[in-house]
Amino acid sequence: MKIKQLLTIITLLFSAPISVMASEYLIDTEGAHAAIEFRIQHLGYSWLLGQFKDFSGTFNYDEKNPAAATFKVTINTASIDSNHAERDKHLREENYLDTDKYPQATFISSSYTPQAEGRAILKGKLTLHGVTREISIAVAEVGAGMDPWGGYRRGFTGETTLVLADFGIDEKEKLGPAAKKVKLFLFIEGIRQLSADERNWRLNL
């Protein structure tokens, strides 16, 4: 190892370990490495599956202080996709998501509580259909590390269940009384660019 590289690594180790660990990640929707999916019963006989195809967001995560993690996500509600064009058109209408009036749903976290084995409880405010309520998401860390393109990636999964009536959505006439709740499945991979010094530091760990 060259002396200059060694000095760079020593400097990073002693002067900036926290800045290396804590930074903002951009959720990688451009590379299709993230998804927001849902499941809801249809008439109590089967499951209707779908996803929101257009969303964006960021999160901050510090390996030395996971409890300080924050998340922010914005969803284009008109991007709902249940693999049936006519049904999706109906779900965008006034009786359901009313996407003309409420084109976006947002989530802003308020707390992140780490638990055992890489799990955590993420709480925050979800605004959907013009209604804002606090929700709780069960989170599991997937992993983190460098990618081949000079970035650093970190991934999570999450699950939560929403009561549609809590957000002013009345589903019982069309989907049946069993469709009072919808379960969301979150698959989040975030990416941040490394500086040249940080990249060298991580490569030489």
HELIX and SHEET records of a PDB file:
HELIX    1   1 ILE A    3  SER A   15  1                                  13    
HELIX    2   2 PRO A   17  MET A   21  1                                   5    
HELIX    3   3 PRO A   66  ALA A   68  5                                   3    
HELIX    4   4 THR A   77  SER A   79  5                                   3    
HELIX    5   5 ALA A   85  LEU A   91  1                                   7    
HELIX    6   6 ALA A  116  GLY A  118  5                                   3    
HELIX    7   7 LEU A  164  PHE A  167  5                                   4    
HELIX    8   8 LYS A  172  LEU A  175  1                                   4    
HELIX    9   9 ALA A  196  LEU A  203  1                                   8    
SHEET    1   A11 ILE A  80  ASP A  81  0                                        
SHEET    2   A11 SER A  46  PHE A  52 -1                                        
SHEET    3   A11 ALA A  35  HIS A  42 -1                                        
SHEET    4   A11 LYS A 181  GLN A 193 -1                                        
SHEET    5   A11 SER A  23  ILE A  27 -1                                        
SHEET    6   A11 PHE A  55  TYR A  61 -1                                        
SHEET    7   A11 THR A  70  ASN A  76 -1                                        
SHEET    8   A11 GLN A 104  PRO A 114 -1                                        
SHEET    9   A11 ARG A 119  LEU A 128 -1                                        
SHEET   10   A11 VAL A 131  MET A 146 -1                                        
SHEET   11   A11 GLY A 151  VAL A 163 -1                                        
END                                                                             
